[in-house]
Amino acid sequence: MDDYNSVSLNKTDSYVRRALMEVYGEECFYTGQPINFDTLHIDHIIPLSLKRKPDQLRIYLRELGLPDDFNLDSPYNLVPCKNRV
C-alpha cells in the first residue's frame, strides 16, 4: 500500500514545479494544453480549503478510498495547470 503521508512537497520549489511539469508531459492537468514553466501554476486536486472543514474532508477522502490522514501536500495531490486568473 502506498504511504500517502511519506512526503510533503513545497509547490513553490522550482525542482518540484519542474518535476511535476515533466511528469505531466508539460501539459495542463485540466485542459491538456501546453504549459510554460514561467506561468505554471501548481494546484491541489483535493483543495486545501477542506482542511478548515475536517468532517467534510474525512467524508471526501473515504469516498475516494484514501486514508483519513491523507497528506494534501503529497505528490499524489499536486498537478501542473494553467493559471486560471
N, CA, C and O atoms as CSV, one atom per row, in Angstrom:
chain,resi,resn,atom,element,x,y,z
A,1,MET,N,N,0.841,-1.190,0.000
A,1,MET,CA,C,0.000,0.000,0.000
A,1,MET,C,C,0.879,1.243,0.000
A,1,MET,O,O,1.919,1.283,0.658
A,2,ASP,N,N,0.456,2.239,-0.733
A,2,ASP,CA,C,1.203,3.493,-0.792
A,2,ASP,C,C,1.140,4.222,0.539
A,2,ASP,O,O,0.138,4.166,1.252
A,3,ASP,N,N,2.222,4.901,0.856
A,3,ASP,CA,C,2.256,5.727,2.060
A,3,ASP,C,C,1.986,7.160,1.617
A,3,ASP,O,O,2.900,7.860,1.179
A,4,TYR,N,N,0.751,7.591,1.727
A,4,TYR,CA,C,0.337,8.903,1.242
A,4,TYR,C,C,0.871,10.053,2.085
A,4,TYR,O,O,0.699,11.219,1.727
A,5,ASN,N,N,1.511,9.736,3.190
A,5,ASN,CA,C,1.992,10.785,4.078
A,5,ASN,C,C,3.506,10.828,4.182
A,5,ASN,O,O,4.048,11.546,5.021
A,6,SER,N,N,4.188,10.076,3.347
A,6,SER,CA,C,5.637,9.989,3.479
A,6,SER,C,C,6.348,11.264,3.043
A,6,SER,O,O,7.432,11.564,3.544
A,7,VAL,N,N,5.770,12.005,2.135
A,7,VAL,CA,C,6.438,13.182,1.589
A,7,VAL,C,C,5.450,14.341,1.531
A,7,VAL,O,O,4.302,14.180,1.117
A,8,SER,N,N,5.912,15.493,1.949
A,8,SER,CA,C,5.135,16.717,1.820
A,8,SER,C,C,5.950,17.657,0.944
A,8,SER,O,O,7.075,18.016,1.291
A,9,LEU,N,N,5.387,18.054,-0.184
A,9,LEU,CA,C,6.125,18.880,-1.140
A,9,LEU,C,C,5.767,20.352,-1.025
A,9,LEU,O,O,4.634,20.713,-0.707
A,10,ASN,N,N,6.754,21.189,-1.290
A,10,ASN,CA,C,6.547,22.628,-1.336
A,10,ASN,C,C,6.307,22.995,-2.797
A,10,ASN,O,O,7.229,22.942,-3.611
A,11,LYS,N,N,5.074,23.365,-3.129
A,11,LYS,CA,C,4.736,23.611,-4.528
A,11,LYS,C,C,5.397,24.868,-5.103
A,11,LYS,O,O,5.284,25.114,-6.304
A,12,THR,N,N,6.072,25.655,-4.294
A,12,THR,CA,C,6.798,26.818,-4.818
A,12,THR,C,C,8.243,26.488,-5.161
A,12,THR,O,O,8.929,27.290,-5.795
A,13,ASP,N,N,8.712,25.311,-4.747
A,13,ASP,CA,C,10.086,24.886,-5.037
A,13,ASP,C,C,10.239,24.641,-6.542
A,13,ASP,O,O,9.440,23.915,-7.135
A,14,SER,N,N,11.248,25.234,-7.150
A,14,SER,CA,C,11.412,25.134,-8.607
A,14,SER,C,C,11.665,23.697,-9.059
A,14,SER,O,O,11.249,23.322,-10.155
A,15,TYR,N,N,12.335,22.887,-8.243
A,15,TYR,CA,C,12.559,21.487,-8.611
A,15,TYR,C,C,11.251,20.696,-8.610
A,15,TYR,O,O,11.022,19.860,-9.484
A,16,VAL,N,N,10.409,20.963,-7.638
A,16,VAL,CA,C,9.099,20.312,-7.572
A,16,VAL,C,C,8.265,20.734,-8.773
A,16,VAL,O,O,7.625,19.898,-9.411
A,17,ARG,N,N,8.270,22.011,-9.080
A,17,ARG,CA,C,7.495,22.527,-10.209
A,17,ARG,C,C,7.964,21.891,-11.517
A,17,ARG,O,O,7.148,21.469,-12.337
A,18,ARG,N,N,9.280,21.827,-11.705
A,18,ARG,CA,C,9.839,21.235,-12.929
A,18,ARG,C,C,9.481,19.751,-13.011
A,18,ARG,O,O,9.092,19.266,-14.073
A,19,ALA,N,N,9.609,19.037,-11.908
A,19,ALA,CA,C,9.311,17.598,-11.903
A,19,ALA,C,C,7.845,17.337,-12.236
A,19,ALA,O,O,7.539,16.463,-13.047
A,20,LEU,N,N,6.942,18.087,-11.618
A,20,LEU,CA,C,5.516,17.903,-11.910
A,20,LEU,C,C,5.209,18.231,-13.364
A,20,LEU,O,O,4.415,17.545,-14.008
A,21,MET,N,N,5.830,19.266,-13.870
A,21,MET,CA,C,5.625,19.649,-15.261
A,21,MET,C,C,6.078,18.517,-16.192
A,21,MET,O,O,5.385,18.189,-17.155
A,22,GLU,N,N,7.223,17.932,-15.906
A,22,GLU,CA,C,7.746,16.855,-16.744
A,22,GLU,C,C,6.902,15.583,-16.630
A,22,GLU,O,O,6.639,14.919,-17.633
A,23,VAL,N,N,6.479,15.248,-15.413
A,23,VAL,CA,C,5.666,14.043,-15.218
A,23,VAL,C,C,4.374,14.130,-16.032
A,23,VAL,O,O,3.903,13.124,-16.563
A,24,TYR,N,N,3.810,15.322,-16.127
A,24,TYR,CA,C,2.553,15.503,-16.849
A,24,TYR,C,C,2.768,15.951,-18.300
A,24,TYR,O,O,1.858,16.489,-18.931
A,25,GLY,N,N,3.966,15.726,-18.818
A,25,GLY,CA,C,4.240,15.984,-20.231
A,25,GLY,C,C,4.140,17.439,-20.637
A,25,GLY,O,O,3.811,17.754,-21.780
A,26,GLU,N,N,4.429,18.331,-19.689
A,26,GLU,CA,C,4.382,19.775,-19.931
A,26,GLU,C,C,3.008,20.217,-20.440
A,26,GLU,O,O,2.892,21.121,-21.268
A,27,GLU,N,N,1.975,19.555,-19.920
A,27,GLU,CA,C,0.595,19.894,-20.271
A,27,GLU,C,C,-0.215,20.178,-19.014
A,27,GLU,O,O,0.049,19.630,-17.944
A,28,CYS,N,N,-1.204,21.044,-19.168
A,28,CYS,CA,C,-2.130,21.357,-18.086
A,28,CYS,C,C,-2.933,20.102,-17.735
A,28,CYS,O,O,-3.485,19.447,-18.618
A,29,PHE,N,N,-2.992,19.780,-16.469
A,29,PHE,CA,C,-3.723,18.610,-16.000
A,29,PHE,C,C,-5.191,18.673,-16.407
A,29,PHE,O,O,-5.784,17.646,-16.737
A,30,TYR,N,N,-5.787,19.867,-16.389
A,30,TYR,CA,C,-7.216,20.017,-16.637
A,30,TYR,C,C,-7.569,20.141,-18.117
A,30,TYR,O,O,-8.586,19.605,-18.558
A,31,THR,N,N,-6.737,20.844,-18.884
A,31,THR,CA,C,-7.090,21.123,-20.282
A,31,THR,C,C,-6.275,20.343,-21.301
A,31,THR,O,O,-6.683,20.218,-22.456
A,32,GLY,N,N,-5.126,19.818,-20.887
A,32,GLY,CA,C,-4.250,19.134,-21.820
A,32,GLY,C,C,-3.454,20.076,-22.710
A,32,GLY,O,O,-2.703,19.627,-23.576
A,33,GLN,N,N,-3.614,21.379,-22.501
A,33,GLN,CA,C,-2.882,22.365,-23.297
A,33,GLN,C,C,-1.447,22.493,-22.782
A,33,GLN,O,O,-1.180,22.266,-21.602
A,34,PRO,N,N,-0.521,22.863,-23.687
A,34,PRO,CA,C,0.859,23.062,-23.257
A,34,PRO,C,C,0.956,24.147,-22.185
A,34,PRO,O,O,0.211,25.127,-22.200
A,35,ILE,N,N,1.886,23.948,-21.260
A,35,ILE,CA,C,2.112,24.947,-20.222
A,35,ILE,C,C,3.558,25.415,-20.281
A,35,ILE,O,O,4.446,24.700,-20.744
A,36,ASN,N,N,3.767,26.621,-19.804
A,36,ASN,CA,C,5.074,27.260,-19.787
A,36,ASN,C,C,5.545,27.317,-18.340
A,36,ASN,O,O,4.764,27.650,-17.449
A,37,PHE,N,N,6.804,27.000,-18.098
A,37,PHE,CA,C,7.325,26.987,-16.732
A,37,PHE,C,C,7.140,28.333,-16.033
A,37,PHE,O,O,6.860,28.375,-14.835
A,38,ASP,N,N,7.294,29.422,-16.767
A,38,ASP,CA,C,7.200,30.757,-16.153
A,38,ASP,C,C,5.786,31.109,-15.713
A,38,ASP,O,O,5.611,31.919,-14.803
A,39,THR,N,N,4.777,30.518,-16.339
A,39,THR,CA,C,3.388,30.829,-15.978
A,39,THR,C,C,2.681,29.638,-15.337
A,39,THR,O,O,1.471,29.669,-15.114
A,40,LEU,N,N,3.439,28.605,-15.048
A,40,LEU,CA,C,2.922,27.380,-14.461
A,40,LEU,C,C,2.278,27.639,-13.096
A,40,LEU,O,O,2.788,28.422,-12.295
A,41,HIS,N,N,1.182,26.987,-12.852
A,41,HIS,CA,C,0.513,27.019,-11.555
A,41,HIS,C,C,0.453,25.578,-11.054
A,41,HIS,O,O,0.189,24.669,-11.840
A,42,ILE,N,N,0.690,25.355,-9.775
A,42,ILE,CA,C,0.557,24.022,-9.179
A,42,ILE,C,C,-0.714,24.024,-8.339
A,42,ILE,O,O,-0.891,24.861,-7.454
A,43,ASP,N,N,-1.581,23.086,-8.627
A,43,ASP,CA,C,-2.890,23.034,-7.983
A,43,ASP,C,C,-3.006,21.787,-7.117
A,43,ASP,O,O,-2.417,20.750,-7.423
A,44,HIS,N,N,-3.761,21.895,-6.050
A,44,HIS,CA,C,-4.121,20.742,-5.222
A,44,HIS,C,C,-5.417,20.168,-5.798
A,44,HIS,O,O,-6.405,20.892,-5.923
A,45,ILE,N,N,-5.429,18.897,-6.144
A,45,ILE,CA,C,-6.648,18.275,-6.659
A,45,ILE,C,C,-7.729,18.308,-5.580
A,45,ILE,O,O,-8.849,18.757,-5.820
A,46,ILE,N,N,-7.378,17.831,-4.404
A,46,ILE,CA,C,-8.271,17.958,-3.246
A,46,ILE,C,C,-7.899,19.281,-2.596
A,46,ILE,O,O,-6.791,19.415,-2.075
A,47,PRO,N,N,-8.793,20.259,-2.613
A,47,PRO,CA,C,-8.441,21.609,-2.160
A,47,PRO,C,C,-8.007,21.695,-0.705
A,47,PRO,O,O,-8.550,21.024,0.172
A,48,LEU,N,N,-7.011,22.544,-0.480
A,48,LEU,CA,C,-6.531,22.788,0.879
A,48,LEU,C,C,-7.609,23.404,1.762
A,48,LEU,O,O,-7.566,23.263,2.985
A,49,SER,N,N,-8.569,24.083,1.153
A,49,SER,CA,C,-9.637,24.726,1.934
A,49,SER,C,C,-10.427,23.700,2.754
A,49,SER,O,O,-11.063,24.054,3.747
A,50,LEU,N,N,-10.385,22.438,2.340
A,50,LEU,CA,C,-11.096,21.407,3.103
A,50,LEU,C,C,-10.449,21.137,4.455
A,50,LEU,O,O,-11.063,20.509,5.318
A,51,LYS,N,N,-9.217,21.604,4.652
A,51,LYS,CA,C,-8.583,21.449,5.977
A,51,LYS,C,C,-9.395,22.179,7.042
A,51,LYS,O,O,-9.406,21.777,8.205
A,52,ARG,N,N,-10.073,23.248,6.642
A,52,ARG,CA,C,-10.890,24.016,7.587
A,52,ARG,C,C,-12.236,23.344,7.848
A,52,ARG,O,O,-13.004,23.787,8.702
A,53,LYS,N,N,-12.517,22.268,7.102
A,53,LYS,CA,C,-13.771,21.522,7.255
A,53,LYS,C,C,-13.425,20.038,7.412
A,53,LYS,O,O,-13.687,19.241,6.511
A,54,PRO,N,N,-12.840,19.667,8.553
A,54,PRO,CA,C,-12.320,18.307,8.711
A,54,PRO,C,C,-13.358,17.203,8.517
A,54,PRO,O,O,-13.022,16.132,8.011
A,55,ASP,N,N,-14.598,17.438,8.905
A,55,ASP,CA,C,-15.624,16.404,8.716
A,55,ASP,C,C,-15.884,16.169,7.233
A,55,ASP,O,O,-15.992,15.026,6.790
A,56,GLN,N,N,-15.985,17.256,6.465
A,56,GLN,CA,C,-16.199,17.128,5.018
A,56,GLN,C,C,-14.995,16.488,4.347
A,56,GLN,O,O,-15.143,15.663,3.445
A,57,LEU,N,N,-13.801,16.870,4.789
A,57,LEU,CA,C,-12.588,16.301,4.218
A,57,LEU,C,C,-12.533,14.799,4.480
A,57,LEU,O,O,-12.218,14.030,3.573
A,58,ARG,N,N,-12.827,14.380,5.672
A,58,ARG,CA,C,-12.806,12.960,6.021
A,58,ARG,C,C,-13.801,12.171,5.155
A,58,ARG,O,O,-13.477,11.088,4.669
A,59,ILE,N,N,-14.992,12.707,4.968
A,59,ILE,CA,C,-16.006,12.038,4.134
A,59,ILE,C,C,-15.509,11.939,2.689
A,59,ILE,O,O,-15.626,10.890,2.057
A,60,TYR,N,N,-14.959,13.028,2.180
A,60,TYR,CA,C,-14.462,13.062,0.806
A,60,TYR,C,C,-13.324,12.058,0.605
A,60,TYR,O,O,-13.305,11.322,-0.382
A,61,LEU,N,N,-12.383,12.034,1.544
A,61,LEU,CA,C,-11.267,11.093,1.442
A,61,LEU,C,C,-11.758,9.655,1.461
A,61,LEU,O,O,-11.255,8.819,0.710
A,62,ARG,N,N,-12.727,9.361,2.304
A,62,ARG,CA,C,-13.273,8.000,2.364
A,62,ARG,C,C,-13.967,7.630,1.058
A,62,ARG,O,O,-13.856,6.494,0.597
A,63,GLU,N,N,-14.688,8.589,0.453
A,63,GLU,CA,C,-15.339,8.338,-0.842
A,63,GLU,C,C,-14.315,8.001,-1.913
A,63,GLU,O,O,-14.597,7.227,-2.828
A,64,LEU,N,N,-13.123,8.583,-1.798
A,64,LEU,CA,C,-12.051,8.337,-2.763
A,64,LEU,C,C,-11.210,7.118,-2.405
A,64,LEU,O,O,-10.306,6.742,-3.152
A,65,GLY,N,N,-11.504,6.504,-1.268
A,65,GLY,CA,C,-10.735,5.337,-0.836
A,65,GLY,C,C,-9.374,5.697,-0.269
A,65,GLY,O,O,-8.458,4.875,-0.276
A,66,LEU,N,N,-9.237,6.920,0.223
A,66,LEU,CA,C,-7.977,7.390,0.789
A,66,LEU,C,C,-8.061,7.379,2.314
A,66,LEU,O,O,-9.151,7.484,2.875
A,67,PRO,N,N,-6.921,7.252,2.983
A,67,PRO,CA,C,-6.926,7.246,4.454
A,67,PRO,C,C,-7.292,8.629,5.011
A,67,PRO,O,O,-7.088,9.651,4.357
A,68,ASP,N,N,-7.825,8.633,6.210
A,68,ASP,CA,C,-8.227,9.888,6.855
A,68,ASP,C,C,-7.062,10.854,7.018
A,68,ASP,O,O,-7.264,12.068,7.036
A,69,ASP,N,N,-5.849,10.330,7.137
A,69,ASP,CA,C,-4.680,11.197,7.337
A,69,ASP,C,C,-3.935,11.487,6.024
A,69,ASP,O,O,-2.745,11.801,6.043
A,70,PHE,N,N,-4.629,11.383,4.897
A,70,PHE,CA,C,-4.017,11.692,3.596
A,70,PHE,C,C,-3.398,13.079,3.629
A,70,PHE,O,O,-4.034,14.039,4.064
A,71,ASN,N,N,-2.163,13.185,3.171
A,71,ASN,CA,C,-1.427,14.450,3.174
A,71,ASN,C,C,-1.791,15.246,1.916
A,71,ASN,O,O,-1.457,14.838,0.803
A,72,LEU,N,N,-2.464,16.364,2.091
A,72,LEU,CA,C,-2.888,17.171,0.944
A,72,LEU,C,C,-1.718,17.797,0.190
A,72,LEU,O,O,-1.884,18.234,-0.948
A,73,ASP,N,N,-0.541,17.847,0.806
A,73,ASP,CA,C,0.648,18.376,0.136
A,73,ASP,C,C,1.535,17.266,-0.429
A,73,ASP,O,O,2.687,17.513,-0.786
A,74,SER,N,N,1.008,16.058,-0.509
A,74,SER,CA,C,1.781,14.949,-1.075
A,74,SER,C,C,1.800,15.064,-2.595
A,74,SER,O,O,0.948,15.738,-3.175
A,75,PRO,N,N,2.757,14.418,-3.242
A,75,PRO,CA,C,2.815,14.471,-4.705
A,75,PRO,C,C,1.575,13.869,-5.360
A,75,PRO,O,O,1.291,14.164,-6.521
A,76,TYR,N,N,0.837,13.035,-4.641
A,76,TYR,CA,C,-0.386,12.440,-5.176
A,76,TYR,C,C,-1.508,13.459,-5.356
A,76,TYR,O,O,-2.494,13.180,-6.037
A,77,ASN,N,N,-1.364,14.629,-4.753
A,77,ASN,CA,C,-2.431,15.628,-4.780
A,77,ASN,C,C,-2.031,16.910,-5.506
A,77,ASN,O,O,-2.791,17.878,-5.490
A,78,LEU,N,N,-0.871,16.944,-6.135
A,78,LEU,CA,C,-0.398,18.156,-6.817
A,78,LEU,C,C,-0.333,17.920,-8.324
A,78,LEU,O,O,0.161,16.892,-8.785
A,79,VAL,N,N,-0.840,18.891,-9.080
A,79,VAL,CA,C,-0.823,18.795,-10.536
A,79,VAL,C,C,-0.450,20.153,-11.150
A,79,VAL,O,O,-0.745,21.202,-10.576
A,80,PRO,N,N,0.202,20.121,-12.325
A,80,PRO,CA,C,0.505,21.378,-13.014
A,80,PRO,C,C,-0.718,21.818,-13.834
A,80,PRO,O,O,-1.451,20.997,-14.384
A,81,CYS,N,N,-0.906,23.125,-13.893
A,81,CYS,CA,C,-2.029,23.630,-14.691
A,81,CYS,C,C,-1.752,25.074,-15.106
A,81,CYS,O,O,-0.831,25.727,-14.616
A,82,LYS,N,N,-2.581,25.536,-16.018
A,82,LYS,CA,C,-2.524,26.931,-16.411
A,82,LYS,C,C,-3.148,27.760,-15.294
A,82,LYS,O,O,-4.080,27.309,-14.628
A,83,ASN,N,N,-2.648,28.945,-15.095
A,83,ASN,CA,C,-3.206,29.818,-14.081
A,83,ASN,C,C,-4.591,30.259,-14.538
A,83,ASN,O,O,-4.748,30.798,-15.633
A,84,ARG,N,N,-5.581,30.031,-13.706
A,84,ARG,CA,C,-6.968,30.351,-14.067
A,84,ARG,C,C,-7.390,31.702,-13.502
A,84,ARG,O,O,-8.394,31.798,-12.796
A,85,VAL,N,N,-6.641,32.724,-13.803
A,85,VAL,CA,C,-6.918,34.073,-13.286
A,85,VAL,C,C,-8.067,34.684,-14.044
A,85,VAL,O,O,-8.459,35.817,-13.764
